[in-house]
Amino acid sequence: VDDEPGVRMLLGLILQSHGYCVSAWDNGEQAWQQLVVDPTKWDLVLTDERMPLLTGRGLLRRMRDAGMRVPVILVSAFIDSDAAEITQDGANGHLTKPFELDDVVLLVDTLQGATSHPTTGQ
């Protein structure tokens, strides 16, 4: 979930190239509307913090208030809290922009329990 089309597209492409199926939305409200339709469909949410309509933390709070336990990675260039506070809010991980694409894949793999990439085996 990211309001910047280029970031959204790049993250989608890199995760797809590592074997992940990706759905992308440009704000937290759109993501929330899809998440509540079938919460079991989603294995992980990677969301930007600062977006119009609903922030990443707002989406995270809605998910946790609804009992959704899907892992959430919070991404921002402006994370104004430390990692402990982000984790306390219910996030399973965080990335600070700018980030290395390998770090994104590593964190997603870790949260998904992957020891190798699903399609490449690397």
SEPA-485217 format. One record per residue (C-alpha): residue number from 1; residue in one letter; chain; x, y, z. Coordinates in nm, 2 decimals, padded with zeros to 4 digits. Example, Ala and Ser with C-alpha at 12.3 -4.5 7.8 and 13.67 -1.06 7.14 Angstrom:
{1 "a" "A" {01.23 -00.45 00.78}}
{2 "s" "A" {01.37 -00.11 00.71}}
// end
This chain:
{1 "v" "A" {00.00 00.00 00.00}}
{2 "d" "A" {00.17 00.32 -00.11}}
{3 "d" "A" {00.04 00.65 -00.26}}
{4 "e" "A" {00.35 00.68 -00.48}}
{5 "p" "A" {00.28 00.49 -00.80}}
{6 "g" "A" {00.65 00.43 -00.87}}
{7 "v" "A" {00.72 00.29 -00.53}}
{8 "r" "A" {00.41 00.07 -00.55}}
{9 "m" "A" {00.51 -00.06 -00.89}}
{10 "l" "A" {00.87 -00.12 -00.80}}
{11 "l" "A" {00.78 -00.31 -00.48}}
{12 "g" "A" {00.52 -00.52 -00.66}}
{13 "l" "A" {00.77 -00.61 -00.94}}
{14 "i" "A" {01.05 -00.70 -00.70}}
{15 "l" "A" {00.82 -00.92 -00.48}}
{16 "q" "A" {00.67 -01.08 -00.79}}
{17 "s" "A" {01.01 -01.16 -00.93}}
{18 "h" "A" {01.08 -01.35 -00.60}}
{19 "g" "A" {00.77 -01.56 -00.64}}
{20 "y" "A" {00.51 -01.36 -00.44}}
{21 "c" "A" {00.16 -01.29 -00.56}}
{22 "v" "A" {00.10 -00.91 -00.51}}
{23 "s" "A" {-00.20 -00.69 -00.48}}
{24 "a" "A" {-00.14 -00.32 -00.47}}
{25 "w" "A" {-00.35 -00.02 -00.35}}
{26 "d" "A" {-00.27 00.35 -00.34}}
{27 "n" "A" {-00.42 00.42 00.01}}
{28 "g" "A" {-00.50 00.26 00.33}}
{29 "e" "A" {-00.87 00.29 00.29}}
{30 "q" "A" {-00.86 00.09 -00.04}}
{31 "a" "A" {-00.65 -00.18 00.13}}
{32 "w" "A" {-00.89 -00.19 00.43}}
{33 "q" "A" {-01.19 -00.24 00.20}}
{34 "q" "A" {-01.02 -00.54 00.04}}
{35 "l" "A" {-00.88 -00.69 00.36}}
{36 "v" "A" {-01.22 -00.71 00.53}}
{37 "v" "A" {-01.37 -00.89 00.24}}
{38 "d" "A" {-01.16 -01.20 00.31}}
{39 "p" "A" {-00.90 -01.15 00.58}}
{40 "t" "A" {-00.76 -01.50 00.53}}
{41 "k" "A" {-00.67 -01.43 00.17}}
{42 "w" "A" {-00.37 -01.21 00.27}}
{43 "d" "A" {-00.04 -01.34 00.40}}
{44 "l" "A" {00.13 -01.00 00.46}}
{45 "v" "A" {00.07 -00.63 00.43}}
{46 "l" "A" {00.35 -00.39 00.33}}
{47 "t" "A" {00.22 -00.04 00.39}}
{48 "d" "A" {00.36 00.31 00.37}}
{49 "e" "A" {00.30 00.53 00.68}}
{50 "r" "A" {00.20 00.86 00.53}}
{51 "m" "A" {-00.09 00.84 00.28}}
{52 "p" "A" {-00.41 01.02 00.21}}
{53 "l" "A" {-00.74 00.89 00.36}}
{54 "l" "A" {-00.59 00.64 00.60}}
{55 "t" "A" {-00.23 00.62 00.71}}
{56 "g" "A" {-00.03 00.30 00.75}}
{57 "r" "A" {-00.07 00.31 01.12}}
{58 "g" "A" {-00.44 00.38 01.09}}
{59 "l" "A" {-00.47 00.07 00.87}}
{60 "l" "A" {-00.26 -00.13 01.11}}
{61 "r" "A" {-00.49 -00.03 01.40}}
{62 "r" "A" {-00.80 -00.12 01.21}}
{63 "m" "A" {-00.65 -00.46 01.13}}
{64 "r" "A" {-00.55 -00.53 01.49}}
{65 "d" "A" {-00.88 -00.40 01.63}}
{66 "a" "A" {-01.06 -00.64 01.39}}
{67 "g" "A" {-00.85 -00.93 01.52}}
{68 "m" "A" {-00.65 -00.96 01.20}}
{69 "r" "A" {-00.31 -01.12 01.27}}
{70 "v" "A" {-00.16 -01.10 00.93}}
{71 "p" "A" {00.20 -00.96 00.95}}
{72 "v" "A" {00.24 -00.59 00.87}}
{73 "i" "A" {00.55 -00.41 00.76}}
{74 "l" "A" {00.54 -00.03 00.80}}
{75 "v" "A" {00.74 00.17 00.56}}
{76 "s" "A" {00.82 00.54 00.57}}
{77 "a" "A" {01.08 00.81 00.51}}
{78 "f" "A" {00.94 00.98 00.82}}
{79 "i" "A" {00.90 00.72 01.09}}
{80 "d" "A" {00.89 00.94 01.39}}
{81 "s" "A" {00.90 00.66 01.65}}
{82 "d" "A" {01.15 00.40 01.73}}
{83 "a" "A" {01.12 00.03 01.64}}
{84 "a" "A" {00.99 -00.06 01.98}}
{85 "e" "A" {00.69 00.18 01.95}}
{86 "i" "A" {00.62 00.05 01.60}}
{87 "t" "A" {00.62 -00.30 01.72}}
{88 "q" "A" {00.40 -00.20 02.02}}
{89 "d" "A" {00.15 -00.06 01.77}}
{90 "g" "A" {00.13 -00.41 01.62}}
{91 "a" "A" {00.37 -00.39 01.33}}
{92 "n" "A" {00.59 -00.70 01.26}}
{93 "g" "A" {00.86 -00.50 01.09}}
{94 "h" "A" {00.95 -00.17 00.95}}
{95 "l" "A" {01.16 -00.02 00.67}}
{96 "t" "A" {01.29 00.33 00.64}}
{97 "k" "A" {01.30 00.50 00.30}}
{98 "p" "A" {01.53 00.49 00.12}}
{99 "f" "A" {01.57 00.12 00.15}}
{100 "e" "A" {01.76 -00.15 -00.03}}
{101 "l" "A" {01.53 -00.38 -00.23}}
{102 "d" "A" {01.72 -00.68 -00.09}}
{103 "d" "A" {01.62 -00.57 00.26}}
{104 "v" "A" {01.25 -00.57 00.15}}
{105 "v" "A" {01.27 -00.92 00.02}}
{106 "l" "A" {01.47 -01.04 00.32}}
{107 "l" "A" {01.21 -00.90 00.56}}
{108 "v" "A" {00.92 -01.04 00.37}}
{109 "d" "A" {01.09 -01.38 00.34}}
{110 "t" "A" {01.16 -01.37 00.72}}
{111 "l" "A" {00.80 -01.29 00.81}}
{112 "q" "A" {00.67 -01.55 00.57}}
{113 "g" "A" {00.91 -01.82 00.71}}
{114 "a" "A" {01.08 -01.87 00.37}}
{115 "t" "A" {01.41 -02.03 00.36}}
{116 "s" "A" {01.43 -01.99 -00.02}}
{117 "h" "A" {01.24 -01.79 -00.27}}
{118 "p" "A" {00.92 -01.98 -00.38}}
{119 "t" "A" {00.99 -01.99 -00.75}}
{120 "t" "A" {01.36 -01.95 -00.78}}
{121 "g" "A" {01.47 -02.17 -00.50}}
{122 "q" "A" {01.75 -01.92 -00.42}}
// end
